[in-house]
Amino acid sequence: MSTFNKPLADRLRPLKLEDFLGQEEIVGENKLLREAIENDNIPSMIFWGPPGTGKTTLALIIAQKTNSEFIKISAVSSGLKDLREIIEKAEINHRLGKKTILFIDEIHRWNKTQQDALLPHIESGLIILIGATTENPSFEVQGALLSRVRVFVFKQLDDKSMEKIIKRGMKSISVRANKKSIDFLISISNGDARVALNILEYASFQSKEIDIDIIKEAAQKTSLIYDKNGEEHYNIISALHKSMRGSDANASLYWLARLVEGGEDPLYIARRIIRFAAEDIGLANSRALDLAVNVYNACHYIGYPECDVVLAEAVVYMAKSKKSNELYVAYNKAKEDIEKTGNLGVPLHLRNATTKLMDEIGYGKGYKYSPDYKYEENQEYMPEKLKNRKYFKE
């Protein structure tokens, strides 16, 4: 592909560290990774962060700077055969006194077998690995491999870095936009430089004077950063749960909207609300659980788009309700007792004597039928080892 035909984001990709924007905590002045790059002493590492934050760009800067052989592959389109060929090349380089750096884009897409095949060559130092991933490596990269690399966390680009990148793009394609339009483009790009530059380039096809309306048309419907199978899925669910727990109806509604507009399954959201009603509201408001179950049924019956407001009613109700985790705490105490004491036997007086032998052994003997004692029978119901154990405050 000629340079002219490449997307603007690729054409503007910096090749020198001094032109790299963002991620100051990783490659700022005097940072360890920056010094490692400048000294050509790269460790095996994984770059983890959202799309468009500079992971591939930084890897390509390393490729320009290093004296090692730099090999770039995509986990989507490569496999064990490609890895074997790379290992053979790395062995030749080793004999020649040259290092080999292997950059694997989207490393989370490699399965366990592929990752395991790579492991011994990283351990031996034959290959220096740079992996890039948008997924949490704790979940997607094998533990043995993860323990042998440094993980660098890339963050969404801040507004200042985004503005500089957008202005570079404007200069490159000779377009103009006022500050309000630039700020709008930043706001809909979610810290993703690639998204911003793609929108800018498309907008430039319509006019060299770009305003908010043109940007909206170019962007059409902004893609939300939400992956139902990725870490952000769990982050947003966590934010919703904690917002409801903290009785913040506004934040609860916002995080719910992020889930709904991102395409999350409404039944999954409803199940989480049911769990919340039991865990965080519990005995303080027993109606909350009834409402949560009804919301699940409503979502099942009508689905999207109509059930969005049903879910909204539920999360706002949960956020505004009285809270108590007494039941949740009590259950965990009971669970801990089971883990510590194992399967304690049921006291004989609580057992049903359904056969003559059971009756002779003493099943049911001494049991006090509660109604006969006006529910004041003063009877022990716990196993002997847990006698008088209390999970609830009196």
N, C-alpha and C positions, 0 to 999 in steps of 0.2 A: 504493500500500500504506500503510495506516495505521501510525502509530508502534507501536501495540499489536501488530500482526501481524508487524512486523519481527523478525528473529532478534535475540537478546540481543546478539550481537557488533556488530550495526549500531546498536542502540539505545544502546550504551555508547561508540560511537565518539566520541572527544574532538574538539572543534571549536576548541580553543585550545592554543597551544604549551605553556603551563604545565601542561596536563593530559596531554600526550603522554608516554608512558613508553617507555624504552629508547632505543637508538641515540644514546647520549650523545656518541659520537665524531663524530657527524654534526651533531646539533642541540643539543648541550650548550651551556652558557653560554660566550659569546665565540667560538663556532665560526662559521666563515664563512657556512655555509648559514643558520644561525639569524639572523645579522645581515642576510643578504640577504632573508629572509622578513619580518623586522621592519621593514626599510627599503623593502619592496615593490620590490626590485630583483632579480628572479628571473632567473637565467641558464637557458639551455636545458640540460636534464639528464636523466639516466636513473637511476631507483631500481632497483637490482638486489639481490635477496635472496630467501630462502625465503618461502613463504606465511605469512601471519599475523604479519608482523614490523613492519607499520606503513606500508608504501609508499603504499597508497591513502589511509589516514588522514592522512598528512602532506600529501599532495596536496590533500585536502579542507580541511585547515587553511589551506593557502595560498589556496584558493578563498575562504575566509571573510575572509582578511586583506587580500587584494589589491584594488586599485582597478581592475585590468585585468578584461577580460571573460574568464571562466574557462569553458572548454568541455570537457566530459568525454565521451569515447567509449571503446568497447571494440573492440580490434582484431579480436575474434572476429566481431562483427556489423556492422562498418562497412568501407567500401572507398573507392574513388576518387571515387565520386559524393558521398559524405559529405564527403570532404576538399575537393572543389571548392566545396561550399556553405560550408564553414568558411573557406576562403580568401577567398571573396566577402565574408563577414561581417567578416573581419580587415581587408580593404581599406577597408571602410566605417569600421571603428573607427580605422584609421590616419589617415583623412582628418579624423576628429573628434578626433585627438590622444590616442586611447586604445589601450592595448596589448591583445594577445590571447594568452592562455595556453591551449595545447591539451594536455590530459592524455589520453594513450593508455594504457589498461590492457592488459596483455599485449601490448606492442608487438612482441615477438618473433614474434607470429603474422602480422604484416604481411609480405608478400613483397617482393622486391627492387623491383618496379615501384611498389608503393605507397610504400615508403620513399624511393625516388628522386624521386617526385612531391612529397614533403614537403620534400626537401633545399633547393631554392632559396629557399623561403620562410623557412627557418630562417637561411640565409646572409644574406638581406636584412634580417632582424630583424622581418619582418612577423608571424611567429609565434614565440612562446617555447614550446618543447616540454618537457613533463614526461612521460617514458615510464616505465612500471613493468613489470618483467619478473622472472620466477623463473629465467630461463635466462641463461647467460653471454653478455653482449652482444658479446663478442669473436667468438662463433660465429654469433649470431643477428641482429645489427644490422650493416647495411652499413658498411664501413670509412669511406666518405666522410661518412656521417651521424654515425658514432661519433666521428670526429675533431672534430666541431663541438659536442659536448655534454660536460658534466661527468658522470662516472659516480660515484654514491654507493652504496657497498656496505652493505646492511642485513644485520645478523647475527641469528641466532636470539636471541630474548629471553632474558635471564638469569633465574635463579630469583627474584631479588628483584623484578624488574619483573613477572614472571608472577604472583607472589603478590599484588602490589598489584592487578593486573587482575582476578584471581579474586575477591578480597575486594570489589572494586567490584561485580562481578557478583552475588555473594552478597547484598550489601546491596540491590541493585536488585530482586532477585526474592524477597527475604526468606527466605533459607535459611541453615542453619547447618551447619558442618562443623568437626571438630577439626583440629589441625595435621597429624596423620598423614595424614588424608584429603586435605587440601590439598596436602601434599607429594607424595602419590601422583598426584594429578591433574596437578601440575606435571611429574612424571617421565614420564608417558605422553603429554604434549602436545608434547614435542620443541621447546619454545620458540615454539610457534605459539599466539598468543592466541586466534585464532578457533576452533581446535580445542578449547581449554580451555573457552571460554565456551559452545560448542555442547554439549559433554558436560555441563557444569554445568546448562544450561537443561533438557536432556532428563532429567537426574537429578532436577531439581526437580519434574517431572511425577509422579514416584513418591513423593517424600517431601520434607518441609521439613527433615528431619534427615538429612543426607547422610553416608554412610560409604563405606569402600573398596568394599564389595560392590556398593553402588548405582552407584558410579562405574564399576566394571568392567562392570556390566550396561549402563549407558548408553553406554559407549565401545564395547562388544562387542569387536571385534578392532581394536586401535589401528592406524591407518594409519601405516606406516613412511614416513619421508621418503626415498623412492627413486623416481626416474623413469628408466626404462630409456633414454629418449631425451634426458635432460637432463644437466647438468653433474655432478650428484651421482652419477650412474652412473660417470663417469670418476674422480671423487674416491674412491669406495669401492673400485673396481678398483685404483687407485693405492695406497690404504692396504693392501689385501690383498697386493699385490706387494711393497711395501716391508717389511711385517711378516714375510713369508716370507724375504725377503733378510736381514732383521735377526735371523733365527732365533728369532723370538718366536711360539711355537706357539699361545699363548693369544690373542694379538691376531689372528693369522691365522685362527683358528677363529671369532672374533667377527665379523671383516669378511666372512668367507664366509657366516656366518649372516645378516648384513644383506642380502647379495645373494640368497641362497636364499629367505629369508622375504619379500623384496621382489618375488619373482617373476621374477628374472633367468633367462634361458635357460641351462640346465645345460651345454649344449654350448659356449656362449660362455665360461663359467667354465673348462671343461675345456681349451679352446684356449689361454686365458691361462696355465693351469698348464703346458701343453706348452711354451709360449714361455719360461716361467720356468725350467723344467728345463734347457733348452738355454742360456739366457742367463746364469743366476746359479749353476747347479750344474755344468753342463758336464762337463768331463773329471774333475772331482773325484769324481763318482759317476755312471757311465754308466747305472746301473739306474734312475735318476730319470726319464730320458726314456722308457724302456720302460714304467715305471709310469704316467706321465702319459698316454701313448697308450692304454694299457689302460683307464684311467679314462674317457677320452673314449668309447671303445667301450662300456664299461659303462653310461655315461649315455645313450648312443644306444639301447641295447637296453632298458633298464628305465625311464628317465625319472623324473620326480617322481611320488610323494614318496620312492620307494625309493632313488634315487641320491644323496640328500643326505648320507648317511653315507659313500658312496663318495668324494664330493668332500671330505668332512671328513678321511678317511684320507689323501687326496692332499696337501692343504695342510699337514697336520701333518707328514707325511713330508718334504715339501719344506723346511719350516721347520727341522726337526731334522737335515737332511742336511748333510754337508760342502759347502762352497761354493767355486766358482772361476769368475771371469768371464774367465779367460785366453783362452778360445776367442772370446768376444764381442769382447774388445779386439782380438785378432788379426784377426778378420774386418773390423772397422772400419778397421784399418790398411790391409788389402788394398783395401778400398773407396776409401779416400782416395787410394791410388796410382793406381787406375783413373781417378778424377776428375781427377787431376793429369796423367797421362801418356796418357790416351785408350786407343785400341785398339792396343796394341803387338802386333806380329806374333809368331806362334808360332815358336820356333827351328826351323830346318830339320830338325835331327836328331830332333825330337819328332814330326814329321809322318809320316803313313803314305803311302808311295809306291804308290798304288793304280792308277796308269797308267804307261806307259813314259816319257811326258813328265815326269811328276813325279820319276821315278827319275833321269832325265837332269839335271834341275834340281838334284837333291841332296836331295830329300825322304828323310828317314830315314838319311842318310849319317852314320856315326860314332856312331849310337845304341848304347848299351851296355845289353844285356838284363840286368836286375838279378840274376836267379837265377844267371846265369853268373859273376857277380862276388861271389856270396854276399852280395848287397845292400850291398856296399861299393864301388860303382863310381865314386864321386867324380865325378858328372856334374851339369852345370848344367841346371836345369829352368826357371829364370826367363827372361823376355825379357832381351835384352842390356842394356837401360837399367836393369833392376832386378837385375842380377847381384849375387849374395851378399846380397840383401835378406832380412832375417829378421823374421818376425812373432811368433815365439815365443822366449822366453828359453831359452838353451841349458841 
